[in-house]
Amino acid sequence: MFLQTLKDIFDTFGAPIFVPVVIFIISLAMKVEVKKALYSALYAGIGLFGFNLLTNAFIPIIMPVVQNMVKSTGVSLPVFDIGWQATAIVAYSTRVGMIFLGLALVLQIFLFAIKWTNVFQPGDLWNNYSYMVWGSMVYLITDSMFLAIACMIVLNLYSLLFSELFAKRWSTYFQYPRVTIVQLHHVGSIPFAIALNWVLNKLGASKINLSPDALQKRLGIFGEPISLGLILGLLLGLLGNLTNLGQLASWGQIATVGIATSAIMVIFPKVSSIFAQAFLPLTETAKKNLKKSNSKSGDKSREWYLGVNDAMGYGETATLTSGILLIPIMVVLALILPGNEVLPLVDLIALPFMIQGVVAITNGNIFKSVIIGAIWFSIGLYAATYTAPLFTEVAKGVGVTIPAETLLITSFGILTSPVTALIFLAFLSQSWLWIGVVLAIYAVAYALFKKKKAAIVDYLERSALYGSTSEKEPNQEQAPQMG
């Protein structure tokens, strides 16, 4: 009853209500004035509601174009992408998932309270469904509640580590003070993005500086967000209507997608500025506490980050641009990659959500972000192909009706995480050797990160800026030594 009540409360109020309450409580705990704390909460709620309004209006406009583009290929793959929304419903419908929902809230608060992590994850409680999906598949095969819960806890530990690893980078790039994303299905790409960004920098890819600022300087009016959004929207509309260009309705759809994409790029930053105001009192108070702490003991006060919904980064210019460019790229790659059986569809529109961690790591370099994203999601297609039979059985078990023409289902946005899949496979094997390896890797990575945190964070900042400023690419002597 408690777990069901907890789910009902969150489903009823949602992030635009839940997050402001969390911010209000935290603000009061940090001794922010009641009036400022209340306004912080209201700004957060207004910002999140604005994000939802924009994305909910934009997705129905662009989704038919994406569907037309996929259908026009004439290729039918056996694994159908049902989207993250349906996947979340499946996760929240499983007994394993509901047990973890209550456990996760306690665990995440506890880990933050004992300073195991400096990321307060419960600010985005809803996205725990990402752990719940993987745990449900472990339980389906092993029939072990212990292994399923253990898998989800370990995945949570890894995601918190990855989230804290690039918390400052995400906060700095998207310009939200003391805020970061925590979703497992997004932060799992961070180690890969860091490594491949380094490789691309060495290969000279950073010289192709396709950041929003650089595009605006080079292309003038055509590089500004309002024009760039129009061009991207028109391009996507054309790709989705190549077989129907002789029809007036097709040109109407093309024009609508163009204007809608342009509108998102112009309006989204304005809503972002409203949301950012929610954290100004917290930042000011934290600075005051830091000065007091330094004057008394010389010790630095704790620098923590609030986990927030991934919608906050969706409409940023480089993020939306990279995500839209990846839509046709991933369709083509899905069709030509040998052994892949997944047809991305519903979650293609979620690519701007999925790519924002990579965009932060590259500091908005669209060229590098698209390359890293294409490689990462291509590998992820194989993970989704492998897990599709398991996820399909879990979905059937909670009453999901699978269309007759569809053999298997998956979520391109949630189940295409290679790192997560490897951890999942270790628990699925029921081998204590492989589970021990996963735990050992986490323990070593956690210890090294805590020991070298300042150097690692500094390296990520300098590496992100490489190619866009006069900074030099960190070499082996400059980069943090992991040994």
C-alpha positions as CSV (number, residue, x, y, z in Angstrom):
1,M,0.0,0.0,0.0
2,F,2.8,2.4,0.9
3,L,4.6,1.9,-2.5
4,Q,1.4,2.3,-4.4
5,T,0.5,5.4,-2.5
6,L,4.0,6.8,-3.2
7,K,3.5,6.1,-6.9
8,D,0.1,7.6,-6.9
9,I,1.3,10.8,-5.2
10,F,4.1,11.3,-7.7
11,D,1.9,10.4,-10.7
12,T,-0.6,12.9,-9.5
13,F,1.6,15.9,-8.9
14,G,4.6,15.2,-11.2
15,A,7.9,17.0,-11.5
16,P,6.5,20.6,-11.8
17,I,5.1,20.2,-8.3
18,F,7.5,17.7,-6.7
19,V,10.7,19.6,-7.6
20,P,9.6,23.0,-6.3
21,V,8.7,21.3,-3.0
22,V,12.2,19.8,-2.8
23,I,13.8,23.1,-3.6
24,F,11.7,24.9,-1.0
25,I,12.7,22.4,1.7
26,I,16.4,22.5,0.7
27,S,16.4,26.3,0.6
28,L,14.9,26.5,4.1
29,A,17.4,23.9,5.3
30,M,20.2,26.2,4.0
31,K,18.7,29.1,5.8
32,V,17.5,31.0,2.7
33,E,14.8,33.6,3.6
34,V,11.3,32.2,3.4
35,K,10.3,34.7,0.7
36,K,13.3,33.9,-1.5
37,A,12.8,30.2,-0.9
38,L,9.2,30.4,-2.0
39,Y,10.1,32.4,-5.1
40,S,12.8,29.8,-5.9
41,A,10.2,27.0,-5.7
42,L,7.8,28.9,-7.9
43,Y,10.4,29.7,-10.5
44,A,11.3,26.0,-10.6
45,G,7.7,25.0,-11.0
46,I,7.0,27.6,-13.7
47,G,10.2,26.6,-15.6
48,L,9.4,22.9,-15.5
49,F,5.8,23.5,-16.5
50,G,7.1,25.7,-19.4
51,F,9.5,22.9,-20.5
52,N,6.6,20.4,-20.5
53,L,4.4,22.8,-22.5
54,L,7.0,23.3,-25.2
55,T,8.0,19.6,-25.6
56,N,4.4,18.4,-25.4
57,A,3.5,20.9,-28.2
58,F,6.6,20.2,-30.3
59,I,6.6,16.4,-30.3
60,P,3.2,15.8,-31.9
61,I,4.2,18.1,-34.7
62,I,7.5,16.4,-35.5
63,M,6.5,12.8,-34.7
64,P,4.5,12.2,-37.9
65,V,7.4,13.4,-40.0
66,V,9.8,11.0,-38.2
67,Q,7.3,8.1,-38.7
68,N,7.0,8.9,-42.4
69,M,10.7,9.0,-42.8
70,V,11.1,5.5,-41.2
71,K,8.2,4.1,-43.2
72,S,9.6,5.4,-46.5
73,T,12.7,3.2,-46.1
74,G,10.5,0.1,-46.8
75,V,12.5,-2.0,-44.4
76,S,10.9,-3.8,-41.6
77,L,13.0,-4.9,-38.6
78,P,11.5,-7.4,-36.0
79,V,12.1,-5.2,-32.9
80,F,9.7,-2.2,-32.6
81,D,10.6,0.9,-30.5
82,I,7.6,1.7,-28.3
83,G,9.2,4.7,-26.7
84,W,10.3,5.7,-23.2
85,Q,6.8,6.7,-22.1
86,A,5.4,3.2,-22.6
87,T,8.6,1.8,-21.1
88,A,8.1,3.9,-18.0
89,I,4.6,2.6,-17.6
90,V,5.8,-1.0,-17.9
91,A,8.5,-0.4,-15.2
92,Y,6.0,1.2,-12.8
93,S,3.6,-1.8,-13.3
94,T,6.1,-4.5,-12.1
95,R,6.3,-5.7,-8.5
96,V,10.1,-5.5,-8.6
97,G,9.9,-1.9,-9.9
98,M,7.5,-0.7,-7.2
99,I,9.6,-2.3,-4.4
100,F,12.7,-0.5,-5.7
101,L,10.8,2.9,-6.0
102,G,10.4,3.0,-2.2
103,L,13.9,1.6,-1.6
104,A,15.5,4.1,-4.0
105,L,14.1,7.1,-2.3
106,V,15.6,6.0,1.0
107,L,18.9,4.9,-0.6
108,Q,19.4,8.1,-2.5
109,I,18.6,10.4,0.4
110,F,20.9,8.3,2.6
111,L,23.8,8.4,0.2
112,F,23.5,12.1,-0.1
113,A,23.2,12.6,3.7
114,I,26.4,10.6,4.5
115,K,28.2,12.5,1.6
116,W,28.8,9.3,-0.4
117,T,27.6,11.5,-3.3
118,N,27.2,15.2,-3.8
119,V,24.3,14.8,-6.1
120,F,20.8,15.0,-4.6
121,Q,19.0,12.5,-6.9
122,P,15.4,12.5,-5.5
123,G,14.8,15.8,-7.2
124,D,14.0,13.6,-10.2
125,L,12.3,10.6,-8.6
126,W,10.2,9.8,-11.7
127,N,13.2,8.6,-13.7
128,N,13.9,5.7,-11.4
129,Y,12.0,3.7,-13.9
130,S,15.2,3.3,-15.8
131,Y,16.6,1.1,-13.0
132,M,13.3,-0.7,-12.6
133,V,13.2,-1.9,-16.2
134,W,16.6,-3.6,-15.9
135,G,15.8,-5.1,-12.5
136,S,12.5,-6.5,-13.8
137,M,14.3,-8.3,-16.6
138,V,16.8,-9.8,-14.1
139,Y,13.9,-11.0,-12.0
140,L,12.1,-12.5,-15.0
141,I,15.1,-14.7,-15.8
142,T,16.6,-15.5,-12.4
143,D,13.4,-15.5,-10.3
144,S,15.6,-13.9,-7.6
145,M,14.3,-10.8,-6.0
146,F,17.7,-10.4,-4.3
147,L,19.6,-10.3,-7.6
148,A,17.1,-7.9,-9.1
149,I,17.3,-5.5,-6.2
150,A,21.0,-5.8,-6.1
151,C,21.3,-5.0,-9.8
152,M,19.2,-1.9,-9.5
153,I,21.2,-0.7,-6.5
154,V,24.5,-1.2,-8.3
155,L,23.1,0.6,-11.4
156,N,22.1,3.5,-9.1
157,L,25.6,3.7,-7.6
158,Y,27.2,3.8,-11.1
159,S,24.7,6.5,-12.3
160,L,25.4,8.6,-9.3
161,L,29.1,8.3,-9.9
162,F,28.8,9.3,-13.6
163,S,26.4,12.1,-12.7
164,E,28.8,13.6,-10.1
165,L,31.7,13.1,-12.5
166,F,30.3,15.6,-15.0
167,A,27.9,17.6,-12.7
168,K,30.0,20.8,-13.0
169,R,30.4,20.4,-16.8
170,W,26.6,20.0,-17.3
171,S,25.8,22.8,-14.9
172,T,28.4,25.1,-16.5
173,Y,27.4,24.4,-20.1
174,F,23.6,24.6,-19.6
175,Q,24.0,27.5,-17.2
176,Y,22.0,26.1,-14.3
177,P,23.8,26.8,-11.0
178,R,24.3,23.7,-8.9
179,V,22.1,21.5,-11.1
180,T,22.7,18.4,-13.1
181,I,21.0,15.4,-14.7
182,V,20.9,12.0,-13.0
183,Q,19.0,9.7,-15.4
184,L,20.7,6.3,-15.8
185,H,19.8,6.3,-19.5
186,H,21.6,9.5,-20.1
187,V,24.6,9.6,-17.8
188,G,25.7,6.1,-18.8
189,S,27.3,7.6,-21.9
190,I,29.5,10.0,-20.0
191,P,32.7,7.8,-19.7
192,F,32.4,6.9,-23.3
193,A,31.9,10.5,-24.3
194,I,34.9,11.7,-22.3
195,A,37.1,9.0,-23.9
196,L,35.9,9.6,-27.5
197,N,36.1,13.4,-27.1
198,W,39.8,13.0,-26.2
199,V,40.3,10.8,-29.3
200,L,38.5,13.2,-31.5
201,N,40.5,16.1,-30.1
202,K,43.7,14.2,-30.9
203,L,42.5,13.6,-34.4
204,G,41.9,17.3,-34.9
205,A,38.1,17.2,-34.9
206,S,38.0,20.1,-32.4
207,K,39.2,22.3,-35.3
208,I,35.8,21.9,-36.8
209,N,34.2,24.1,-34.3
210,L,30.5,23.8,-35.0
211,S,29.3,25.3,-31.8
212,P,26.2,27.6,-31.9
213,D,28.4,30.7,-31.4
214,A,30.8,29.6,-34.1
215,L,28.0,28.9,-36.5
216,Q,26.5,32.3,-35.8
217,K,29.8,34.0,-36.6
218,R,30.5,32.1,-39.8
219,L,26.9,31.9,-41.2
220,G,25.6,35.3,-39.9
221,I,21.8,35.3,-39.9
222,F,21.7,31.7,-41.0
223,G,23.7,30.6,-38.0
224,E,21.4,32.3,-35.4
225,P,19.1,29.9,-33.5
226,I,15.9,31.3,-35.1
227,S,17.2,30.7,-38.6
228,L,19.1,27.4,-37.8
229,G,15.9,26.0,-36.3
230,L,14.0,26.9,-39.4
231,I,16.6,25.2,-41.6
232,L,16.8,22.1,-39.5
233,G,13.0,21.8,-39.3
234,L,12.6,22.3,-43.1
235,L,15.3,19.6,-43.7
236,L,13.6,17.1,-41.4
237,G,10.3,17.9,-43.0
238,L,11.6,17.3,-46.5
239,L,13.2,13.9,-45.4
240,G,9.9,12.9,-44.0
241,N,7.9,13.8,-47.2
242,L,10.3,12.8,-50.0
243,T,7.7,10.5,-51.5
244,N,4.9,13.0,-51.2
245,L,6.4,16.3,-52.4
246,G,3.7,16.6,-55.1
247,Q,1.0,17.0,-52.4
248,L,0.1,20.4,-50.9
249,A,-0.4,18.9,-47.5
250,S,3.2,17.7,-47.4
251,W,4.5,21.2,-48.0
252,G,2.2,22.4,-45.2
253,Q,3.7,19.9,-42.9
254,I,7.2,20.8,-43.9
255,A,6.6,24.5,-43.2
256,T,5.0,23.7,-39.9
257,V,7.9,21.6,-38.7
258,G,10.3,24.4,-39.8
259,I,8.4,27.1,-37.8
260,A,7.9,24.8,-34.8
261,T,11.7,24.0,-34.6
262,S,12.6,27.6,-34.9
263,A,10.1,28.5,-32.2
264,I,11.6,25.9,-29.8
265,M,15.1,27.3,-30.3
266,V,13.9,30.8,-29.6
267,I,11.4,30.2,-26.8
268,F,13.3,27.5,-24.9
269,P,16.2,29.7,-23.7
270,K,13.7,32.2,-22.3
271,V,12.0,29.5,-20.2
272,S,15.5,28.3,-19.2
273,S,16.3,31.7,-17.8
274,I,13.2,31.5,-15.7
275,F,14.1,28.1,-14.3
276,A,17.7,29.3,-13.6
277,Q,16.4,32.0,-11.3
278,A,15.2,29.2,-8.9
279,F,18.8,28.5,-8.0
280,L,20.2,31.9,-7.5
281,P,19.3,32.2,-3.7
282,L,20.8,28.7,-3.2
283,T,24.0,29.7,-5.0
284,E,24.3,33.0,-3.0
285,T,23.7,31.2,0.3
286,A,26.2,28.5,-0.6
287,K,28.9,31.2,-1.3
288,K,28.2,32.9,2.0
289,N,28.5,29.5,3.8
290,L,31.8,28.9,2.0
291,K,33.2,32.2,3.2
292,K,32.1,31.5,6.7
293,S,33.5,28.0,6.6
294,N,36.9,29.2,5.2
295,S,37.2,32.0,7.8
296,K,36.6,29.6,10.7
297,S,38.4,26.5,9.7
298,G,40.0,26.9,6.3
299,D,38.0,24.0,5.0
300,K,35.9,24.2,1.8
301,S,32.2,23.8,2.3
302,R,30.4,21.1,0.4
303,E,29.6,21.7,-3.3
304,W,26.5,19.7,-4.1
305,Y,24.2,19.5,-7.1
306,L,20.4,19.0,-7.4
307,G,19.3,16.2,-9.8
308,V,16.7,17.6,-12.2
309,N,14.5,16.4,-15.1
310,D,16.3,16.0,-18.5
311,A,13.8,18.3,-20.2
312,M,15.9,21.2,-19.0
313,G,18.5,20.7,-21.7
314,Y,16.2,19.7,-24.6
315,G,15.9,23.0,-26.4
316,E,19.4,24.3,-26.1
317,T,20.6,25.2,-29.5
318,A,23.5,22.7,-29.9
319,T,21.5,19.9,-28.1
320,L,18.4,20.3,-30.3
321,T,20.5,20.6,-33.4
322,S,22.6,17.5,-32.7
323,G,19.5,15.5,-31.7
324,I,17.7,16.4,-34.9
325,L,20.7,15.7,-37.1
326,L,21.0,12.3,-35.4
327,I,17.4,11.3,-36.3
328,P,18.0,10.4,-40.0
329,I,21.5,9.2,-39.2
330,M,20.3,6.6,-36.7
331,V,17.6,5.5,-39.1
332,V,20.2,4.8,-41.8
333,L,22.6,3.1,-39.3
334,A,19.8,0.9,-37.9
335,L,19.1,-0.3,-41.5
336,I,22.7,-1.1,-42.4
337,L,24.3,-2.3,-39.2
338,P,24.7,-6.1,-39.5
339,G,23.0,-8.0,-36.7
340,N,20.8,-5.1,-35.6
341,E,17.1,-6.0,-35.3
342,V,15.8,-2.7,-33.7
343,L,13.8,-0.2,-35.7
344,P,14.1,3.2,-33.9
345,L,10.8,5.0,-34.1
346,V,9.0,6.6,-31.2
347,D,12.2,7.5,-29.3
348,L,13.9,9.1,-32.2
349,I,12.3,12.4,-31.2
350,A,13.9,11.9,-27.7
351,L,17.4,12.1,-29.2
352,P,17.8,15.8,-28.0
353,F,17.2,14.4,-24.5
354,M,19.6,11.5,-25.0
355,I,22.5,13.6,-26.4
356,Q,22.7,16.4,-23.9
357,G,25.4,14.7,-21.7
358,V,27.6,14.3,-24.8
359,V,26.9,18.0,-25.8
360,A,28.0,19.2,-22.4
361,I,31.2,17.1,-22.6
362,T,32.1,18.6,-26.1
363,N,31.0,22.1,-24.9
364,G,28.4,22.3,-27.7
365,N,30.5,21.2,-30.6
366,I,27.8,19.8,-32.8
367,F,30.3,18.0,-35.1
368,K,31.8,16.0,-32.3
369,S,28.5,15.5,-30.5
370,V,26.9,13.9,-33.6
371,I,29.9,11.6,-34.2
372,I,30.0,10.4,-30.5
373,G,26.3,10.0,-30.4
374,A,26.1,8.0,-33.6
375,I,28.8,5.6,-32.4
376,W,27.3,5.3,-28.9
377,F,23.7,4.7,-30.0
378,S,24.9,2.3,-32.7
379,I,26.5,0.1,-30.1
380,G,23.4,0.5,-28.0
381,L,21.3,-0.9,-30.8
382,Y,22.9,-4.2,-30.2
383,A,22.2,-4.0,-26.5
384,A,18.5,-3.3,-27.3
385,T,18.5,-6.2,-29.8
386,Y,19.8,-8.6,-27.2
387,T,17.4,-7.5,-24.4
388,A,14.3,-7.2,-26.6
389,P,13.0,-10.7,-25.9
390,L,13.3,-10.2,-22.2
391,F,11.7,-6.7,-22.2
392,T,8.9,-8.1,-24.4
393,E,8.1,-10.8,-21.8
394,V,8.2,-8.3,-19.0
395,A,5.7,-6.1,-20.9
396,K,3.4,-9.0,-21.6
397,G,3.5,-9.9,-17.9
398,V,2.0,-6.6,-16.9
399,G,-0.7,-6.7,-19.6
400,V,0.8,-4.9,-22.5
401,T,-0.8,-6.0,-25.8
402,I,1.8,-6.5,-28.5
403,P,0.5,-5.8,-32.0
404,A,0.2,-8.9,-34.2
405,E,2.6,-7.5,-36.8
406,T,5.2,-6.8,-34.2
407,L,7.4,-9.6,-33.0
408,L,9.4,-7.9,-30.2
409,I,9.4,-4.5,-28.5
410,T,12.1,-2.3,-26.9
411,S,12.8,1.4,-26.1
412,F,15.5,3.0,-28.2
413,G,15.9,5.7,-25.5
414,I,16.2,3.5,-22.4
415,L,17.6,0.2,-23.5
416,T,20.4,1.3,-25.8
417,S,23.0,1.8,-23.0
418,P,26.0,-0.5,-23.5
419,V,27.5,0.2,-20.0
420,T,24.2,-0.5,-18.3
421,A,23.7,-3.6,-20.4
422,L,27.1,-5.0,-19.3
423,I,26.3,-4.5,-15.6
424,F,22.9,-6.1,-16.3
425,L,24.5,-9.1,-18.0
426,A,26.7,-9.7,-15.0
427,F,23.7,-10.0,-12.7
428,L,21.8,-12.0,-15.3
429,S,24.6,-14.5,-15.4
430,Q,24.1,-15.2,-11.7
431,S,27.9,-15.6,-11.5
432,W,29.4,-14.1,-8.4
433,L,32.7,-13.8,-10.4
434,W,31.2,-11.4,-12.9
435,I,29.1,-9.6,-10.2
436,G,32.3,-9.3,-8.2
437,V,34.1,-7.8,-11.2
438,V,31.3,-5.2,-11.6
439,L,31.5,-4.3,-7.9
440,A,35.3,-4.1,-8.0
441,I,35.3,-1.8,-11.0
442,Y,32.9,0.5,-9.2
443,A,34.9,0.5,-6.0
444,V,38.2,1.3,-7.8
445,A,36.5,4.0,-10.0
446,Y,34.8,5.6,-7.0
447,A,38.0,5.7,-4.9
448,L,40.0,7.2,-7.7
449,F,37.3,9.8,-8.5
450,K,37.1,10.9,-4.9
451,K,40.9,11.1,-4.6
452,K,41.4,12.9,-7.9
453,K,38.1,14.7,-8.2
454,A,39.5,18.3,-8.4
455,A,41.9,17.3,-11.1
456,I,39.3,15.3,-13.1
457,V,36.8,18.1,-13.0
458,D,39.4,20.6,-14.1
459,Y,40.5,18.3,-16.9
460,L,36.9,18.0,-18.2
461,E,36.6,21.8,-18.2
462,R,39.8,22.3,-20.1
463,S,39.1,19.4,-22.5
464,A,35.6,20.7,-23.3
465,L,37.0,24.1,-24.1
466,Y,39.8,22.8,-26.3
467,G,39.3,24.1,-29.9
468,S,36.8,26.8,-28.9
469,T,39.3,28.9,-27.0
470,S,43.1,29.4,-26.7
471,E,43.2,26.5,-24.3
472,K,45.6,23.7,-25.1
473,E,44.4,20.1,-25.1
474,P,45.3,18.5,-21.8
475,N,48.1,16.0,-22.4
476,Q,49.2,13.1,-20.3
477,E,51.1,15.4,-18.0
478,Q,48.2,17.7,-17.6
479,A,45.4,15.1,-17.4
480,P,44.7,13.6,-13.9
481,Q,46.7,10.5,-13.3
482,M,44.3,7.6,-12.6
483,G,46.9,5.3,-11.0
